[in-house]
Amino acid sequence: MDLNGPIDAEISVPELVIEGDLCPHQDYIYFTNPSQKERQFIADYRDSMLKLFKEVSSDKIVLQAVQNHPIWLNPMDDLDWVYNNLKYYSACLIFLHANQIPIPELHMEIIGGKDFKIPHLDYEWLEILLEFYLYQEKVHFNAFEEHRNMLENRLQRHGATERKRVNFSQNSRVRQYLTSSISKMDAITAIVDFEYEKLGKNLRLVVLSDFIRKEFYVSTDHNTLELNKIGVIPIFEKLRRENKNKKKIAVLTGSMIIIPASTYAAFQTTAAKYDIYDSAASSVPFDVNYLLINQTEELKHDIVHIVTQLFQAGEIEVLLGTKSLLGEGWDAPAINALILASFVGSFVLSNQMRGRAIRAQQGNKDKTSNIWHLVCADSTSATGGDDLKLLKRRFKSFVGVSLRQEPEIENGIGRFDLPENINNVGEISRKNAEMLLFAADRENLRQRWNDALSKGVNLVEEIKIPFAEKQDYQRVKSLYLNKTIRNLLATVGAAWLSFGLDNVQGFFRTLKNMQSLKDFYIYMASLGAVGMLLFGRNTVRSLRLYLKYRDISKDLNQVSYALLNGLLKAHIIRTDRNEVRVEMQVDRSGSVYCHLEGGTTYDKSILINALQEIIAPINNPRYVIVRKNKFAFFVKQEDYHAVPELLARKKEFAEYFSNQWEAHVGNCDLIFTRTITGRKLILKARAKSLAAQLDENVLQVSKWR
């Protein structure tokens, strides 16, 4: 996308479902918890990182090195460096502040004024500081070379550095424990049994893994090896040992082919169609019900086709293979269930593997497919851990039907409505049960696709600011700006109301035990104090934001028109002005919907990308719009927005956009940031803009509408 620009045209998944080239399908996520050994390793790692963080955050030599650096001693002599390397400069001040070093007013002025509140030193800020100390600064820390080497070696021993990046939260071994967790073996067994229970002999299920793991295939009469790694053979062993329904399980890899003994006659018949008559097989040493196919030179060219035909015909019901052999180019339209036991996160390969199952099958108009993704949740991580993070990356490229009450077609993991505490054991069980409930009703899946398809005509790129609270509302159309001041106020109001209602019952219960008026006063004062502790901070914050900023949702339509006119003036959008318009609506929850009506896919994508730049927290634009307004005629409101890069390339276009802002939105100043004054404004904008105050990130998504 960076190289070639926005997509001009795309044949989307919903269009292919309409045409009958793809069948109705659904992705499901099955969560697991790490094994006891894995949990212990992760817990030990977290404890080790916390201890290391506490020790390094007060390291006297690092403290001395920072205090001797010119950016601390004479910041005004190199302001350009400071504003170009703001994160390192900020990390140094935060580190010194955490070690009770007073920060002079000069530094406070540079980073945003005397009232600027210095953040708490956390993992992220210490990581930035250490990267500056160990890797980025090439001159002024040379006197501390010996200490730098010792510290780097110490961080490496603890697993806190990878490729010259310091990271206290993530570690390759923790990531590996999660992505290849042995707990996923039980999940595979549960899913296979579940799908077989629903489809019986009609099941055509494929499990794709990354490795074969031949070491789990033994030549003894009994295979009692502990299955402590994920791979094709360990999965085969797990399913074979627990095959209560006598499912027909087979293995198809480049070097090993195992089929049920009952399928061998059909195998020979199929091989004969390829003029192969000398196919040899030997019993699997630890189970006579399975045969290992000996791959001759004659057979190896056609073996994949032969086994695939057996699978298509139902002689094999569960097929296990590697992503390298079956993930790309392999065609078996009969697949109606797929388990991705792979920890590949790339868009292309993930979609190729998933594409095995979603193709329509000729002569089977009722085909639907379930695609299962396995995730091991990390209970020590607030975000669910690296395995869930990898899955979220995968789902950016997957378009499908949401599991919400009103089905919609969109990409991203948001369509699953995952709770924030998905690392909680009880929540995992509840979510798995919900996934199985949806997966069991394949007829409803077809209906959900029909309902969702009827809501739109094409797949449109859009941006979205997620809403953190759980509410039932219509989701994003083109631009979703519900995380605005009015919602912050509404949330606080709702919280106050909820708090009051929850305590009414407690109040009446307590009333019976009160012996005097004094007890009553003490109880009411305590209740009020608790309420202020719980909600006072949010109330004050909401009121401060409401007085300080004009809510952008009020101006979004006008901002979009100013932007559209700017893009038309710069000939970036080439569609005739009379054929395009901006449409906006606000729903009951305060969500703002804004999209370009008319124009090409390219035009819509350009507008959304540019609008995202305006709304998102400021990074390092060439020009900044300072939006000015007055609340109740006397409270000054200011906010800061980047001029989109496409318009900021030329002063002429930036000035035209500023003029359009004046005409459609209101008073503003256009500031060029490639000066010392401009860089200082960027810093102020980053710290004080409304986008920086509201927590959620702007996301770019695709939606059928």
Secondary structure by P-SEA (a helix, b strand, c coil): ccccccccccccaaaaaaaccccbbbbbbbbbbbcaaaaaaaaaaaaaaaaaaaaaaacaaaaaaaaaccccccccccaaaaaaaaaaaaaaaaaaaaacccccaaaaaaaccccbbbbcccaaaaaaaaaaaccccccccccaaaaaaaaaaaaaaacccccccccccccaaaaaaaaaccaaaaaaaaaaaaaaaacccccbbbbbbccccccccccccccccccccccaaaaaaaaaaacccccccccccccbbbbbccaaaaaaaaaaaacccbbbbbcccccccbbbbbccccccccaaaaaaaaaaaccccbbbbbccccccccccccccbbbcccccccaaaaaaaaacccccccccccbbbbbbbbbbbccccccccaaaaaaaaaaccccccccccbbbbbbcccccccccccccaaaaaaaaaaaaaaaacaaaaaaaaaaaaaaccbbbbbccccccccccccccccccccccaaaaaaaaaaaaaaaaaaaaaaaaaaaaacccaaaaaaaaaaaaaaaaaacaaaaaaaaaaaaccccccccaaaaaaaaaaaaaaacccccccccbbbbbbbcccbbbbbbbccccaaaaaaaaaaaaaacccccccccccbbbbbccccbbbbbbbcccccccccaaaaaaaaaaaaacccbbbbbbcccaaaaaaaaaaaaccccccccbbbbbbcccc
